[in-house]
């Protein structure tokens, strides 16, 4: 009797929130009190792993607290598209689910391909890639790097971007990227992938804490840090001076305005900070303003312009590249429609010769995006020159396969999957509003008010 094909049997969602605002971790000019959060999804199957355990796919999208319940509801709305699907067919062709989710004619009206619904699609699609990696017994970076280039092209949605990148061009880039890939994979396993740290630079930190953490970053082998700027010019000048004094003249300091400025403000403010030789200015204005970024880039050179963590989709990235608006492209593993759309963005960056330095300043984002950059190095761009992955030393202990950073380099993940699986105890403790932490926290607050 032929065995029954494995299926998706449940789509479980969780509203997970961490109280990072208590210590001002993650604070910047636009987000002064973030509670790092995740709309978390588990695709449960009736299949088993090679080691005999359950085979499930884990994914999430990142928010900063209030409204995370809306993001969870968006993931819940996708459940009917996923339940009952064949595990084998999903893992063989994740693009099939991506197309169905993005192509739902009624859900599409809520975007299209942007905002809360698109991020929900990304969480589910990323969970499929986690499932596919686990089923294959490979970390996702390796699963992608060893995939057939033609199959990778089939995973990309080329709608609206063929004026910049055709499937034929993508196949050439990926075929060329396979040359020497085995040697690069071996080197990656030895040396890792370059990182930079934002940990010293949160806007709510004191100058003393900034200085201490900046010096620690140098000792830990990082070659770049990042500071949040944009709230007050005098504060920014003082903090940049403190950082420069801490790390020395030849160390890269990037700055991040988190969309705070108008175009003319961005140019004037960055020029004021230029005396401290910032390496790039990140999100100097609205992430939707392609031409504004181009104007800023011309006005602040040689300071580089970087953006991407809030860019909605591959189409806007295409326009930023076509307009010559950025020097550094910053993908986010949980902002767009998952791995499939990030493949399109990585291919666009490779076509235009723009380095990719991912955003990873949020719960679980480091865990995810390391796989995308490592694939890019091994099997697409073939280089780490002027490429670094953001690193923030927060909340990694909640993941079963947390990132490992040594001497300023991400170490290549070895566990199968997308490194997205959170510890069951963390899900139980920080589930909002009924997790043990939040129940106890409310009791303390109520007692204080009594």
GIKAUR-V255666 format. One line per field, one symbol per residue. phi: phi as a letter, one per 20 degrees, with the letter a starting at -180 (. if undefined). psi: psi as a letter, one per 30 degrees, with the letter a starting at -180 (. if undefined). burial: b if it has 24 or more other C-alpha atoms within 12 Angstrom, else e. A space follows every 10 residues. Layout:
phi: ???
psi: ???
burial: ???
This chain:
phi: .fffffcfdb cecbedcdef ffdmfnfbfd cfbfdgbbed cceecdddef enefdcddba ceccpgnfff fffffgfegg fdgnffffff ffbgfffgff ffegfefgff dflamgffff gfffffffff fffffemcff gfgffeffgf ffffedeegm cffdbegfff fffffffffn fffffffgfe dndgcccegf dffefffffg fffffffffe nfdbccdfco ebffffffff ffffffdnfd efceccelmf dffffgffff ffefgelffb ddlfbgfeef ffffffgfed geffdcaqfd ffafffggfg ffemececdd fcfceeengg fffgffffff femdfdcfeb eagmffgffg ffffggffcc fmbdglcbdf ccecmffedf cffcdclmcf effdfgodme eefgfffffd fdedfgffff ffffffffef
psi: kkkkkkljfl jklkjkkkhf feggkgkaff ifhkjklkjk kkjklglllf gfakjlkkll lkahckfffe eeeeeeffef fekfkkeeee ffiffeeeee eefjfeeeff ckhlaeeeee eeeeeeeeee eeeeefgkle eeeefflkee eeeffkjgkg gfffkleeee eeeeeeffjg eeeeeeeefe fakkllkfef gkffkleeee eeeeeeeeeg glgklkkklf ekeeeeeeee eeeeeeflfg kkjlljfhgf lleeeeeeee eefffghkel kkifakffie eeeeeeeeff kgklkklffg kelfeeeeee eefhfkfkkj lkfgeahaee efeeeeeeee efhkkkjlkg hlkfeeeefe eeeeeeeegd eglgkgkkkk kkikgfffke illkkkhgkk kkkfkkaggf klkeeeeeeg kkggleeeee eeeeeeeef.
burial: eeeeebbbbe bbbbbbbbbb beebbbbbbb bbbbbbbbbb bbbbbbbeee eeeebbbbbb bbbbbbebbb bbbbbbbbbe bbbebbbbeb bbbbbbbbbb bbbeeebeee bbbbbbbbbb bbbbbbbbbb bbbbbbebbb bbbbbbbebe bbbbbbbbee beebbebebb bbbbbebbee beebbeebee ebbbbbbbbb bbbbbebebb bebbbbbbee ebbbbbbbbb beeeebbebb bbbbebbeee bbbbbbbbbb bbbebbbebb bebbebbbbb bbbbbbbbbb ebbbbbbbbb eebbbbbbbb bbbbbbbbbb bbebbbbbbb bbbbbbbbbb bbbbbbbbbb bbbbbbbbbb bbbbbbbbbb bbbbbbbbbb bbbbebbbbb bbbbbbebbb bbbbbeebbb bbbbbbbbbb bbbeebbebb bbbeeeeeee eeeeeeeeee
